[in-house]
Amino acid sequence: MIQPLTREQMAARVARDIPDGSYVNLGIGVPTLVANYVPAEREVIYHSENGVLGMGPAPKPGEEDPDLINAGKQLVTLLPGGCYFHHTDAFVMMRGGHLDLTVLGAFQVSETGDLANWMTSDQYLPPAVGGAMDLAIGAKRVFVVMEHTTRRGEPKILKTCTYPLTGTGVVDRIYTDLAVIDVTDEGLVVREMIDGFDLEDLQEQTDAPLRSADDLSLLVHRTEVDLSSGL
């Protein structure tokens, strides 16, 4: 039986590719989980668009500071050397190209790396772009982590996005519960795929055309911290 990755396993796979010494912004949802799987030996400086740099893990019970939260309104801690400041300065960091990497969720990604992650056709969900556009354009690299299809089984990796765009040609790599896919000038290249799947199976769940990397490898189900980097 084919077993897709869980949200935690997807986050752990992304964490393998976070380089040491990076300045990183993690989006709301699955991206937030990525920090749980980055090795303690690897220094990563986390940024939040509401005005925090150098965030640590969630506070222990009884040690919460209600004034110290991330952009998703989750309570956080501050590591030594960390600081918080006006959100205008946080956006200057984002727009000025000072972030090495952002990890975002998405509703859709196109074959050319267009990103749609702030609004759908659901009239009952209010649009709320937040800092997504600034992150998508300003970060040096953009990773997207999401389920490969919708709950109805519709592809989320498309030839052309049908939802309003967050940014055009911004996505570098896509992590799903079925595969790891690079966005290249020659199209979408599958780097890793879960056991029991072949390219034809994956293509059936993907609207955009795919091709296999020469060094295609197995996408492993695991959540333990991995000291190696996939980059």
trRosetta pair geometry for C-beta under 8 A, 3 or more apart (Angstrom, degrees):
i j d omega theta_ij theta_ji phi_ij phi_ji
1 196 7.9 -5 112 -145 19 171
2 194 6.8 94 -162 110 91 129
2 196 4.8 -157 -97 103 80 137
2 197 6.5 76 -129 -58 125 89
3 194 7.2 -147 74 179 60 137
3 195 8.0 9 44 61 89 96
3 196 7.9 91 17 27 67 141
3 221 6.7 -13 109 -68 117 151
4 147 7.8 43 164 -139 149 87
4 148 7.5 -132 -132 10 132 115
4 177 3.8 42 174 146 113 114
4 178 5.8 -47 -122 -69 97 72
4 194 6.6 -117 -114 -44 45 168
5 9 3.9 -134 -165 95 98 121
5 10 4.9 127 118 -58 128 76
5 13 7.0 -34 -147 -14 163 134
5 176 7.9 143 42 126 116 47
5 177 4.3 -151 52 -145 80 66
5 178 7.5 -143 10 -49 93 29
5 194 6.9 -151 -34 -85 86 124
5 219 7.0 -81 -48 142 125 118
5 221 6.0 -170 -107 -109 76 79
6 9 4.7 95 49 8 75 102
6 10 7.0 -133 95 -5 40 86
6 177 7.5 77 -48 -127 9 111
6 221 7.9 74 7 -149 86 100
6 223 7.9 -26 64 -66 116 121
7 10 5.7 -53 -150 34 31 113
7 11 6.5 31 152 -18 64 106
7 30 5.1 -129 -160 -109 97 103
7 33 6.5 111 144 11 95 165
8 11 5.7 -54 -150 36 32 111
8 12 6.3 34 152 -21 65 105
8 33 6.2 -120 -112 174 57 145
8 36 7.9 -54 -143 81 89 138
8 223 5.0 5 138 -112 110 131
9 12 5.5 -49 -144 35 34 114
9 13 6.5 37 154 -22 64 101
9 177 7.9 80 79 -129 108 76
9 221 5.4 -31 -139 -148 151 65
9 222 6.5 111 -133 53 95 26
9 223 5.6 -86 -88 -68 63 85
10 13 5.8 -54 -153 31 31 110
10 14 6.7 31 151 -17 64 103
10 30 6.0 -15 93 -171 125 135
10 145 5.4 132 153 -170 115 115
10 175 5.8 134 -167 138 90 111
10 176 7.2 -50 -123 177 123 17
10 177 5.9 -61 -70 -84 121 66
11 14 5.7 -53 -152 35 35 111
11 15 6.4 42 149 -28 65 105
11 30 5.7 -151 -68 -180 99 81
11 31 7.5 163 -115 -117 96 17
11 33 3.6 -70 -108 102 166 108
11 34 4.7 -137 -164 -77 89 53
11 36 6.8 41 130 48 135 103
11 37 5.9 140 123 9 89 132
11 145 6.9 87 -87 169 56 163
12 15 5.4 -49 -150 28 34 119
12 16 7.3 47 152 -29 60 93
12 36 8.0 -59 -80 88 76 92
12 37 4.1 -155 -113 -141 67 164
12 222 6.2 -124 119 102 147 66
12 223 4.6 -158 -48 -128 153 50
12 224 7.4 73 -155 45 142 28
12 225 7.8 -125 -142 -92 101 38
12 226 7.3 97 172 0 95 107
13 16 6.0 -42 -164 15 37 115
13 17 7.8 18 148 -5 60 104
13 175 5.8 167 97 -153 117 131
13 180 6.8 -140 158 -73 132 120
13 192 8.0 -151 -160 82 134 152
13 219 7.0 7 -118 -159 148 96
13 230 7.8 25 -178 -26 72 154
14 17 6.2 -73 -168 40 42 103
14 18 7.2 52 141 -39 73 97
14 31 7.6 -81 112 -121 168 62
14 34 4.9 -63 92 -115 121 117
14 37 7.9 104 65 70 74 127
14 103 5.9 84 174 -132 143 140
14 143 6.0 131 -144 144 110 146
14 145 5.3 -54 -61 -73 141 136
14 175 5.2 -125 -73 9 93 170
15 18 5.6 -40 -153 6 45 116
15 34 5.0 170 -71 -167 85 76
15 35 7.7 172 -105 -75 113 12
15 36 7.7 -93 -76 69 149 55
15 37 3.7 -170 9 95 167 101
15 38 4.7 -138 -158 -66 106 64
15 225 7.5 -79 124 -130 141 68
15 226 7.3 130 98 42 100 92
16 37 7.9 -40 -41 132 64 115
16 226 4.9 -8 -99 78 101 128
16 228 6.4 6 -156 88 104 73
16 229 6.2 153 164 -133 68 37
16 230 4.6 66 120 -17 112 104
17 143 7.1 141 93 -95 131 150
17 173 7.4 -78 142 85 166 162
17 229 6.2 96 -115 -166 38 78
17 230 4.5 -49 -77 53 91 103
17 231 5.2 104 -147 -41 82 96
18 22 5.9 -128 -179 42 80 145
18 24 6.2 -7 -146 -81 116 157
18 34 6.9 121 -46 162 137 120
18 38 5.4 -45 66 -107 141 119
18 42 7.1 116 98 136 97 141
18 44 5.7 5 150 -100 127 142
18 101 6.8 -165 -128 82 76 157
18 229 7.9 -123 58 -124 37 99
19 22 4.9 109 70 -46 81 117
19 100 7.2 -94 55 145 113 146
19 101 7.7 141 25 -23 92 141
19 229 6.4 47 -99 -134 63 147
19 231 6.3 -51 -68 44 99 149
20 42 4.7 -115 -97 -149 84 84
20 43 5.9 61 -166 43 79 71
20 44 7.5 -102 -130 -63 37 73
20 229 8.0 -98 -16 -65 85 136
21 43 5.7 41 -77 81 49 101
21 44 7.7 -33 13 -92 9 47
21 45 8.0 1 -170 -3 36 99
22 44 5.4 -7 61 -128 87 82
22 45 7.1 -155 100 34 44 74
22 100 4.3 -118 -151 70 88 144
22 101 5.5 -1 -179 17 136 116
23 45 4.9 -27 -106 75 67 106
23 47 6.0 41 176 -26 91 122
23 53 7.9 -16 -145 -146 107 105
23 98 6.6 -39 96 141 156 76
23 99 5.2 -122 111 -129 102 54
23 100 5.0 122 49 3 71 93
23 101 7.6 153 82 30 50 70
24 44 5.5 -13 16 -177 128 109
24 45 7.0 140 20 73 73 51
24 46 5.7 -38 75 -106 86 60
24 47 6.8 173 81 18 32 87
24 99 6.9 105 -108 -166 21 98
24 100 6.5 -44 -70 63 66 94
24 101 4.9 -15 -112 74 86 96
24 102 7.0 153 -163 -94 62 38
24 103 7.1 18 -176 -5 109 98
25 46 7.3 111 -102 -163 36 66
25 47 4.7 -52 -79 75 85 96
25 48 7.0 139 -134 -92 89 33
25 49 6.9 51 -145 -43 136 87
25 94 7.1 19 -36 -102 158 103
25 99 5.5 -21 -9 -146 105 150
25 101 7.7 -169 31 101 63 53
25 102 4.4 -14 66 -113 98 91
25 103 7.5 -168 94 28 54 63
25 135 5.7 -119 87 -126 144 123
25 139 6.7 -122 34 -84 112 130
26 31 4.4 175 -172 145 80 99
26 32 5.3 125 134 -94 123 42
26 34 5.6 -160 -121 44 128 116
26 35 6.2 -93 -31 -35 163 104
26 46 6.6 -27 2 -143 105 112
26 102 7.6 -176 -79 -157 25 62
26 103 5.2 -5 -122 57 67 106
27 31 4.0 76 54 43 76 154
27 32 7.3 -95 93 -43 42 73
27 102 6.9 71 -40 171 93 97
27 103 6.1 -129 13 101 88 61
27 104 4.1 82 -26 -119 149 57
27 105 5.4 -141 107 3 135 78
27 117 7.9 -25 -160 150 161 146
27 132 7.2 48 -118 -104 123 89
27 135 7.4 163 -75 103 98 167
28 31 7.0 43 44 51 15 107
28 32 6.3 10 -140 -37 33 117
28 71 6.9 -108 -60 99 100 97
28 72 4.2 141 -111 -93 101 118
28 105 7.0 -65 76 10 63 125
29 32 6.4 144 61 7 22 101
29 105 4.6 15 64 -46 139 148
30 33 5.6 -51 -163 24 47 116
30 34 7.7 67 145 -40 66 85
30 105 5.9 115 38 -87 97 106
30 145 5.1 -127 110 111 126 118
30 146 7.3 173 38 -88 145 42
31 34 5.7 -27 -168 -7 48 118
31 103 4.1 163 -138 113 109 100
31 104 6.1 -14 -59 -99 151 17
31 105 6.0 -122 -16 -39 106 79
31 145 5.9 152 -74 42 73 120
32 35 7.0 -42 177 14 47 107
32 70 7.8 146 -122 92 114 156
32 72 6.3 -48 -78 12 141 158
32 74 7.1 94 -155 12 147 158
33 36 5.5 -42 -173 17 62 119
33 37 7.4 33 145 -5 78 106
34 37 6.4 -79 -165 42 41 98
34 38 6.8 46 148 -36 76 101
34 103 5.5 46 -14 79 160 168
34 145 7.6 166 -64 -5 116 159
35 38 5.9 -44 -145 14 40 114
35 44 7.5 -152 -122 90 82 136
35 46 6.4 4 -101 -80 131 145
35 57 7.4 177 132 -98 120 69
36 57 8.0 84 -98 -121 67 104
37 223 6.7 -109 -101 -170 126 65
37 225 5.6 -176 -162 -100 60 68
37 226 7.6 18 168 16 101 80
38 42 5.6 -109 171 76 93 121
38 44 5.4 -32 160 6 160 144
38 225 7.4 6 109 -137 9 104
39 42 4.6 86 68 3 90 104
39 225 4.9 121 -86 170 72 122
39 226 7.3 -108 -48 76 108 30
39 227 5.2 50 -61 -100 160 67
40 225 7.8 4 -8 -167 72 165
41 227 6.9 11 55 -125 129 105
42 227 7.6 171 -40 -139 113 64
45 53 6.5 17 166 -179 107 85
45 54 5.8 -32 -151 -86 90 61
46 52 7.8 0 111 114 86 101
46 53 7.6 177 91 -150 46 42
46 54 7.0 120 53 -109 68 6
46 55 4.3 -64 86 47 119 99
47 52 7.1 160 -157 89 41 63
47 53 5.2 -3 -108 -107 77 76
47 55 7.8 -173 -68 -1 11 105
47 90 7.0 155 178 -149 101 93
47 93 6.4 -138 -155 117 147 144
47 94 7.8 173 131 -70 139 85
47 99 6.0 -111 39 -103 150 113
48 51 7.0 -33 91 42 87 28
48 52 4.2 17 43 50 111 102
48 53 7.8 -148 25 -66 67 43
48 55 6.2 66 -21 -41 114 138
48 70 4.3 -136 -118 -145 149 80
48 71 4.9 -170 -172 -23 97 90
48 76 7.7 179 -32 10 152 162
48 90 7.0 -39 98 -146 49 142
49 71 5.0 39 47 -82 87 139
49 87 6.5 50 152 -154 64 99
49 90 5.0 141 -153 137 41 127
49 91 6.4 56 -156 -74 95 71
49 94 6.3 11 -107 -44 100 144
49 130 7.1 121 76 164 149 98
49 131 3.7 -133 -134 -19 171 164
49 134 7.3 119 -123 74 135 131
49 135 7.3 -89 -64 -57 130 109
50 69 7.2 -12 82 93 154 82
50 70 6.8 143 31 -179 120 34
50 71 4.8 169 -18 -89 103 70
50 87 5.3 -47 -153 -99 38 114
50 90 6.6 33 65 32 11 172
51 84 5.3 75 128 -171 90 79
51 85 4.9 -139 -167 72 103 52
51 86 5.8 -143 -114 116 139 9
51 87 4.5 -92 -45 -77 105 57
51 89 6.7 73 -123 60 91 94
51 90 4.6 -119 -84 -36 51 128
52 55 5.4 60 136 -64 125 101
52 68 7.5 99 -104 -159 135 78
52 70 6.5 -93 42 -106 143 64
52 76 7.0 99 161 76 166 144
52 78 7.3 -125 -157 -99 109 96
52 82 7.3 10 -177 178 84 111
52 83 7.7 -179 -149 96 49 41
52 84 4.7 -19 -100 -104 69 92
52 90 7.5 21 19 -100 42 131
53 82 6.2 -173 99 -151 56 72
53 83 5.7 0 58 57 94 77
53 84 7.5 171 20 -87 64 44
53 85 7.6 1 5 14 104 108
53 90 7.8 -170 -48 -109 94 87
53 93 7.6 167 -80 -85 126 172
54 78 6.1 51 105 -162 98 76
54 79 4.9 -121 170 53 92 95
54 80 8.0 -106 176 78 133 27
54 81 5.6 -155 -131 99 153 76
54 82 2.5 -157 102 -105 122 83
54 83 6.3 67 29 10 126 55
55 70 6.4 30 -116 -84 158 109
55 76 4.7 -29 -155 168 112 144
55 77 7.1 112 -170 70 64 49
55 78 6.7 -58 -116 -103 43 51
55 79 7.1 58 120 -5 12 94
55 82 6.6 124 -59 -141 28 144
56 76 6.7 142 60 172 57 87
56 77 3.8 -44 69 86 111 100
56 78 6.1 -7 4 70 102 1
56 79 4.3 133 -64 -56 103 81
56 82 7.1 -113 -27 -30 89 157
57 76 7.6 -166 127 -150 16 71
57 77 6.0 8 64 29 51 117
58 74 7.0 -69 -104 160 102 109
58 75 6.2 75 -149 89 81 85
58 76 6.5 -72 -101 -110 47 47
58 77 7.1 100 172 -11 8 95
59 63 4.6 -146 179 94 110 91
59 64 4.7 157 80 -90 143 55
59 65 6.9 148 -63 7 157 73
59 68 8.0 96 -42 83 128 120
59 75 5.5 -65 19 139 108 117
59 76 7.3 114 -28 162 86 12
59 77 5.1 130 -77 -63 77 99
60 63 4.7 47 61 25 82 125
61 64 7.7 -16 -138 -27 32 100
63 77 7.8 11 125 -94 115 115
64 75 5.1 -28 -142 -164 104 155
65 68 4.1 42 89 17 115 112
65 75 7.2 147 55 -155 56 102
65 77 7.9 107 19 -109 111 58
66 69 7.6 -7 -177 -42 41 108
66 75 7.4 -55 -106 -104 40 110
68 75 6.8 63 89 -155 78 68
68 76 5.8 -111 141 68 93 73
68 77 7.0 57 128 -110 141 26
68 78 6.3 -99 -151 -33 141 103
68 84 7.1 -143 -120 -43 83 154
69 72 8.0 -129 166 71 98 51
69 73 5.4 1 170 -146 140 37
69 74 6.2 147 -157 69 86 31
69 75 5.8 -53 -101 -94 78 40
69 76 6.3 120 -136 11 27 89
70 73 7.4 -75 70 -8 61 14
70 74 5.2 -6 39 55 104 88
70 76 5.1 79 -38 -28 95 135
71 130 6.8 99 173 -171 126 134
71 131 6.9 -80 -137 19 155 123
78 82 4.0 -157 -172 88 87 134
78 83 7.5 92 -159 -61 130 18
78 84 7.1 -92 -98 -30 134 102
79 82 4.6 106 54 -31 65 121
85 89 4.7 -37 121 60 126 141
85 90 6.9 161 78 -46 93 84
86 89 5.1 96 68 3 81 99
86 90 7.5 -145 105 -4 47 87
87 90 4.9 -47 -151 33 50 120
87 91 6.4 48 151 -19 72 99
88 91 5.9 -56 -153 37 32 107
88 92 6.6 39 146 -24 64 102
89 92 5.3 -45 -148 30 38 117
89 93 6.8 44 151 -21 64 98
90 93 5.8 -50 -159 29 34 114
90 94 6.7 31 146 -16 64 105
90 131 7.9 -63 124 -105 109 155
91 94 5.3 -50 -147 38 41 114
91 95 5.9 28 159 -10 73 109
91 131 6.6 -142 -102 -123 90 115
91 134 5.8 -58 -147 -166 88 165
92 95 6.2 -59 -134 47 27 100
92 96 5.5 22 165 -19 64 122
93 96 6.1 -62 -134 41 18 107
93 98 4.5 -82 -161 62 71 131
93 99 6.4 84 145 -44 93 91
94 98 7.5 -64 -57 46 18 89
94 99 6.1 5 -113 -8 55 128
94 131 6.3 -116 -109 -178 176 121
94 134 4.4 60 125 141 132 111
94 135 5.6 -63 -154 -81 122 57
94 138 4.4 104 157 79 63 156
94 139 7.1 -35 -151 -53 74 75
95 134 5.4 -61 -67 -154 84 102
95 137 7.4 13 -124 91 66 107
95 138 4.7 -103 -103 -92 25 136
96 138 6.8 36 33 -154 31 118
97 138 5.7 -133 -71 -168 46 73
97 139 7.8 144 -132 -115 49 13
97 140 6.5 78 -164 -67 83 81
98 138 7.9 -12 27 163 62 111
99 102 6.0 45 133 -52 140 91
99 135 7.3 -32 66 -137 158 76
99 138 6.4 70 33 120 109 97
99 139 4.5 -51 93 -112 113 81
99 140 6.8 -159 97 3 58 81
100 139 7.3 6 95 -164 19 87
100 140 5.3 -37 -149 39 39 124
100 141 6.7 -2 155 24 61 99
101 139 6.0 61 -154 -180 12 123
101 140 6.7 -49 -63 61 50 87
101 141 4.7 -18 -107 67 78 100
101 142 7.7 168 -156 -82 60 27
101 143 6.6 18 -173 -2 106 106
102 135 4.4 134 -131 178 170 111
102 136 7.3 -102 74 -75 143 40
102 139 4.0 -137 -6 -51 104 166
102 141 7.6 179 26 89 59 56
102 142 5.6 -11 64 -115 92 69
102 143 7.3 -166 94 34 46 72
103 143 4.7 -20 -109 74 74 107
103 144 7.7 159 -161 -93 57 20
103 145 6.1 14 -178 -2 102 113
104 115 7.2 45 93 -163 142 143
104 117 5.9 107 154 107 119 176
104 132 6.6 100 -138 -138 137 93
104 135 6.6 142 -68 110 125 133
104 136 7.0 -19 -17 -79 164 88
104 142 6.6 -17 15 -165 116 96
104 143 7.3 152 23 83 65 54
104 144 5.6 -33 75 -107 82 69
104 145 7.7 160 81 25 32 71
105 117 5.9 145 96 -152 65 125
105 144 7.1 81 -149 -158 15 77
105 145 6.5 -51 -97 73 59 70
105 146 5.6 107 -158 -82 70 95
106 109 5.3 39 141 -48 160 94
106 115 5.9 -103 -117 -153 123 87
106 116 6.6 89 -166 70 92 52
106 117 4.3 -79 -115 -84 57 109
106 144 4.6 1 -13 -158 131 126
106 146 4.9 -90 52 -39 80 148
106 156 7.0 130 108 164 97 121
106 171 7.8 3 -71 -92 155 139
107 116 5.2 -65 65 111 100 92
107 117 5.6 168 5 -107 78 46
107 120 5.6 -169 -137 -80 158 100
107 146 7.9 -159 -73 -140 14 154
107 156 6.7 -140 159 -145 39 107
107 163 5.4 13 95 23 135 164
108 115 7.8 151 89 -160 62 35
108 116 4.2 9 57 54 98 116
108 117 7.8 -152 39 -64 55 60
108 156 5.4 -140 -105 -168 54 69
108 157 7.6 162 -159 -87 62 25
108 158 5.6 -11 -165 10 112 121
108 161 4.4 135 114 -129 130 94
108 162 6.8 161 -73 34 173 69
108 163 5.4 151 19 25 128 111
109 113 7.0 -22 -173 -137 99 32
109 114 6.9 158 -159 78 50 55
109 115 5.9 -9 -109 -104 78 60
109 116 7.5 -156 -72 26 37 74
109 144 5.6 164 -69 72 140 168
109 146 7.7 164 -14 34 113 138
109 156 6.8 49 19 138 77 83
109 157 5.4 -17 69 -114 91 71
109 158 7.4 154 79 26 39 73
109 161 7.3 -31 -134 -78 9 110
109 171 5.4 -10 -145 6 122 172
109 174 5.7 -169 71 -95 164 131
109 183 7.7 -113 164 -71 122 131
110 113 6.7 -39 72 36 80 18
110 114 3.8 24 25 43 122 102
110 157 7.8 138 -115 -165 14 56
110 158 5.5 -45 -107 79 63 79
110 159 6.6 4 -153 137 88 20
110 160 5.6 20 -123 -120 126 28
110 161 4.9 -90 -51 -30 105 85
110 208 6.8 127 -171 -72 49 139
111 157 7.5 86 -73 168 64 87
111 158 7.3 -102 -26 104 80 38
111 159 5.5 -9 -6 -127 122 44
111 183 7.6 157 177 -131 37 93
111 187 6.0 -23 179 -144 111 76
111 188 5.5 -96 -139 -28 79 107
111 208 3.6 172 -70 -150 105 137
111 209 6.9 37 -119 41 144 69
112 168 7.7 -1 109 -176 114 77
112 169 5.6 -46 143 -93 96 80
112 183 7.2 81 178 -167 19 117
113 142 8.0 114 -172 72 109 122
113 168 7.8 83 95 168 81 41
113 169 4.7 60 79 -145 111 39
113 170 5.8 -176 147 46 105 34
113 171 4.0 -163 -154 51 80 79
113 172 7.1 39 -130 -61 130 30
113 183 4.1 108 -75 164 100 158
114 160 7.6 21 46 -147 147 52
114 161 5.1 -125 109 -5 122 124
114 165 5.6 -63 -176 -126 107 121
114 167 7.2 -168 -149 97 55 51
114 168 5.1 -17 -109 -127 90 56
114 169 6.4 -4 -69 -40 62 44
114 170 7.5 66 -123 19 30 80
114 171 7.4 -35 48 7 13 109
115 136 5.5 -145 58 -134 147 138
115 142 7.1 -82 -54 149 148 148
115 144 6.7 -172 -117 -79 111 134
115 161 7.7 45 137 -68 6 156
115 165 6.7 96 74 -160 51 77
115 166 4.5 -52 105 58 99 109
115 167 5.0 18 44 51 110 83
115 170 5.4 -56 -2 58 121 112
115 171 5.3 133 -65 -46 103 107
116 119 7.6 -80 -174 56 91 65
116 161 4.3 153 -21 -169 129 140
116 162 7.8 -83 3 58 175 43
116 163 3.9 128 171 78 143 105
116 164 6.3 134 -137 78 103 39
116 165 5.4 -74 -84 -105 82 45
116 166 6.0 160 -113 -6 27 88
117 132 5.8 -151 86 -163 107 146
117 144 7.7 -154 -68 -128 138 113
117 166 5.1 -19 36 -27 84 147
118 127 6.3 55 142 -161 91 86
118 128 6.8 -139 -166 77 90 42
118 129 4.1 25 -160 -107 153 70
118 130 7.4 -159 -123 27 114 80
118 132 5.2 -172 -70 56 115 152
118 133 7.5 -27 -32 -45 152 87
118 164 7.0 -62 70 89 93 106
118 166 5.3 122 -8 -86 109 103
119 125 7.8 167 -141 104 57 105
119 127 4.2 -4 -97 -114 115 103
119 129 7.3 -36 -33 -71 100 84
119 163 6.1 175 90 180 68 107
119 164 4.8 11 65 43 120 119
120 125 6.2 36 46 62 102 138
120 163 5.5 -51 -113 -116 50 132
121 162 7.9 -27 -39 126 119 106
121 163 7.0 -122 -33 -103 77 87
122 125 4.4 49 95 12 115 109
127 164 7.9 7 -124 50 133 145
129 132 5.3 -115 -177 40 71 108
129 133 5.8 12 168 -18 127 105
129 166 7.0 162 -144 -119 103 90
131 134 4.8 -58 -168 47 77 116
131 135 5.5 79 131 -26 91 102
132 135 5.8 -59 -146 39 29 109
132 136 6.0 29 159 -22 66 110
132 166 5.0 -67 133 -147 114 131
133 136 5.8 -55 -144 35 29 112
133 137 6.3 11 163 -4 64 111
133 166 5.4 -146 -87 -170 66 74
133 167 6.2 147 -141 -58 62 93
134 137 6.4 -67 -146 46 25 99
134 138 5.4 1 168 -2 66 127
135 138 6.2 -66 -121 48 20 98
135 139 5.4 17 -176 -21 65 116
135 142 7.6 117 138 -110 84 104
136 139 7.2 -31 -111 27 11 102
136 142 5.8 42 -136 -108 60 148
136 166 5.1 128 -21 131 162 106
136 167 3.5 -169 131 -7 131 144
136 170 4.5 55 174 142 91 165
137 167 5.3 -167 -59 -118 78 132
137 170 6.4 -81 -80 -107 46 134
139 142 5.7 118 80 -72 121 77
141 172 4.9 -43 -159 10 85 156
141 173 7.8 14 175 10 109 100
142 167 7.8 -168 -75 73 171 144
142 170 5.0 35 19 145 158 89
142 171 5.2 -92 100 -110 114 44
142 172 5.5 137 57 4 63 89
143 171 7.8 80 -125 -154 16 78
143 172 6.6 -47 -74 63 56 96
143 173 5.1 -17 -117 69 80 96
143 174 7.8 165 -164 -88 60 25
143 175 6.6 21 177 -5 105 110
144 171 5.3 -20 -15 -134 121 123
144 173 7.4 -172 30 94 69 50
144 174 5.0 -16 69 -114 104 70
144 175 6.9 -177 93 28 51 70
145 174 7.9 155 -86 -165 34 50
145 175 4.4 -16 -107 71 79 109
145 176 7.6 171 -155 -80 51 37
146 156 6.1 -112 121 122 132 155
146 174 7.5 -46 36 -162 95 93
146 175 7.7 123 20 80 51 63
146 176 6.1 -27 79 -106 61 80
147 150 7.5 120 93 -94 120 22
147 156 7.0 104 90 2 69 149
147 176 6.3 62 -173 -157 20 91
147 177 5.3 -5 -127 0 65 119
148 155 7.7 -45 154 -135 75 62
148 156 6.5 -179 167 34 29 107
148 157 7.1 -41 -158 -4 70 110
148 176 3.9 86 -71 168 79 144
148 177 5.7 -109 -12 47 94 80
148 178 4.4 -2 -43 15 151 119
148 179 7.0 74 -95 24 127 89
148 205 5.7 45 135 135 123 127
148 206 7.3 -67 -177 -73 105 86
149 152 7.9 -116 152 73 103 50
149 153 5.2 7 149 -151 143 34
149 154 5.9 151 -167 67 92 32
149 155 5.8 -53 -110 -95 86 33
149 156 6.0 -178 -115 -10 28 92
149 205 5.4 -89 -53 -170 122 106
150 153 6.7 -45 68 25 73 18
150 154 4.4 5 29 50 117 90
150 156 6.2 131 -45 -62 74 99
153 205 7.7 -95 -170 -129 76 93
155 158 6.0 134 113 -76 110 74
155 205 6.1 151 -94 164 87 50
155 206 5.4 121 -136 -128 127 26
155 207 4.2 169 88 -25 153 90
155 208 7.9 177 158 4 141 69
156 176 7.9 156 63 -109 121 129
157 174 6.6 91 -97 164 124 169
157 176 7.7 -84 -35 -51 123 145
157 181 7.2 35 -124 66 158 162
157 188 7.1 85 172 -113 131 163
157 206 4.9 -20 75 -140 114 94
157 207 6.5 -176 96 36 58 79
157 208 5.4 -88 141 26 87 111
158 161 5.8 134 65 -83 128 43
158 162 7.0 -78 152 -13 174 87
158 207 4.3 9 -122 65 59 136
158 208 5.8 95 144 -39 13 95
159 207 5.6 -100 -12 131 78 104
159 208 4.9 153 -73 -95 52 75
159 209 7.8 47 -91 -5 94 75
161 165 6.0 118 79 -85 144 86
165 168 6.0 26 168 -64 151 75
166 170 7.6 -86 99 40 91 145
167 170 3.8 24 114 -16 128 145
171 174 6.4 35 164 -63 131 88
171 183 5.2 97 101 -5 87 153
172 182 7.2 -29 160 -148 62 75
172 183 6.0 -138 -150 47 19 103
173 180 6.9 -3 -178 -175 108 88
173 181 7.1 157 -161 84 61 47
173 182 5.4 -30 -106 -106 79 62
173 183 6.9 -138 -74 9 31 82
174 179 7.9 32 102 97 96 88
174 180 7.3 164 86 -157 57 43
174 181 4.5 -12 60 63 104 98
174 182 7.8 -162 22 -76 75 17
174 183 6.9 85 -18 -39 98 96
174 188 7.8 -18 25 -140 130 113
175 180 5.5 -6 -108 -110 70 79
176 179 5.6 18 53 49 103 66
176 180 7.8 -169 27 -77 66 37
176 181 7.4 17 4 4 106 109
177 194 7.8 -1 145 -44 57 139
178 193 6.8 -4 155 -147 74 72
178 194 5.5 -88 -149 3 51 116
178 197 6.4 97 -168 -64 100 171
178 202 6.2 160 142 -118 128 95
178 205 6.9 77 22 83 173 146
178 219 7.6 111 157 58 28 156
179 190 5.5 -50 -171 -143 136 101
179 191 7.7 131 175 50 87 63
179 192 6.1 164 -157 89 60 61
179 193 4.7 -10 -105 -102 96 69
179 194 7.0 -99 -65 -9 59 77
179 197 7.6 -110 -65 101 101 152
179 202 5.8 53 -43 -134 144 138
179 219 6.2 -150 -116 -34 37 151
180 190 7.5 110 76 -163 52 57
180 191 4.6 -53 98 66 100 105
180 192 4.0 37 29 40 108 102
180 193 7.9 -123 26 -58 66 45
180 219 6.1 158 -9 -98 95 118
180 230 7.8 -73 -178 163 167 154
181 188 5.3 2 178 -173 120 103
181 189 6.7 152 -160 74 67 41
181 190 5.4 -33 -103 -100 83 56
181 191 6.7 -179 -96 10 25 84
181 210 7.2 -79 -126 -127 126 110
182 188 7.2 156 78 -155 47 52
182 189 4.6 -16 59 61 98 99
182 191 5.8 75 -18 -37 100 116
182 213 7.6 71 21 -71 119 123
183 188 6.3 -27 -103 -101 56 70
184 187 6.4 -4 66 56 87 34
184 188 7.4 154 25 -98 80 19
184 189 5.4 28 2 -7 127 118
186 189 7.3 51 79 -54 100 110
186 211 7.8 -50 126 40 107 140
187 208 7.7 -179 -163 161 95 109
187 209 6.2 -33 -168 88 141 98
187 210 7.7 -178 144 -119 113 26
187 211 6.3 79 92 9 124 110
188 206 7.8 -138 96 172 158 143
188 208 5.7 93 -4 117 140 123
188 209 7.0 162 40 92 103 53
188 210 5.2 -56 95 -110 111 66
188 211 7.2 142 85 23 60 69
189 210 7.7 133 -109 -163 18 71
189 211 5.9 -31 -109 75 64 84
189 212 7.5 61 -161 176 69 10
189 213 5.1 79 167 -69 106 87
190 193 5.8 22 170 -55 124 109
190 199 6.5 -178 36 -112 155 93
190 202 6.5 86 -104 106 150 163
190 210 5.4 43 -35 -180 111 119
190 211 7.1 -162 12 91 87 32
190 212 5.3 -38 59 -111 107 55
190 213 6.2 -133 82 -6 52 85
190 216 6.2 26 107 -117 92 113
191 213 5.0 36 -104 -6 53 149
191 215 7.8 3 -149 85 73 83
191 216 6.8 -173 -167 -117 25 59
191 217 7.1 -11 157 33 67 86
192 216 7.1 157 -93 -163 32 65
192 217 5.3 -30 -106 75 84 77
192 218 6.6 14 -156 116 90 14
192 219 3.9 113 145 -70 109 86
193 197 5.0 -120 162 85 112 116
193 198 7.7 90 125 -121 155 19
193 199 7.5 -118 -66 -77 165 57
193 202 6.1 -89 -129 -59 127 141
193 216 6.7 0 7 -175 106 112
193 218 7.2 -62 68 -126 57 40
193 219 5.6 -140 98 -2 5 110
194 197 5.2 68 68 8 78 123
194 218 7.5 49 -144 -166 23 72
194 219 4.9 -55 -71 67 54 110
194 221 7.6 49 -132 -51 102 92
195 218 5.9 24 -69 -149 83 114
195 219 7.8 -138 -23 59 62 68
197 201 4.5 -134 -152 82 77 136
197 202 5.6 77 167 -52 124 91
198 201 5.3 102 50 6 61 102
198 202 7.3 -128 102 -2 33 91
199 202 5.6 -57 -147 40 35 110
199 203 6.0 40 154 -25 68 106
199 210 6.3 -160 -162 103 96 117
199 211 7.8 14 -152 -145 141 27
199 212 5.2 -85 -80 -57 137 112
200 203 5.6 -52 -145 33 30 114
200 204 6.8 39 153 -27 61 99
201 204 5.9 -52 -161 23 31 114
201 205 7.4 7 151 0 61 105
202 205 6.2 -72 -161 45 38 98
202 206 6.0 15 150 -6 73 123
202 210 6.2 -55 110 62 113 167
203 206 5.5 -75 -136 51 35 103
203 209 7.5 7 -134 -139 110 48
203 210 5.4 -141 -90 34 86 115
206 210 5.7 53 91 -34 153 122
212 216 4.9 -35 -174 -54 101 141
213 216 4.8 144 62 -65 82 70
222 226 7.4 86 106 -54 129 117
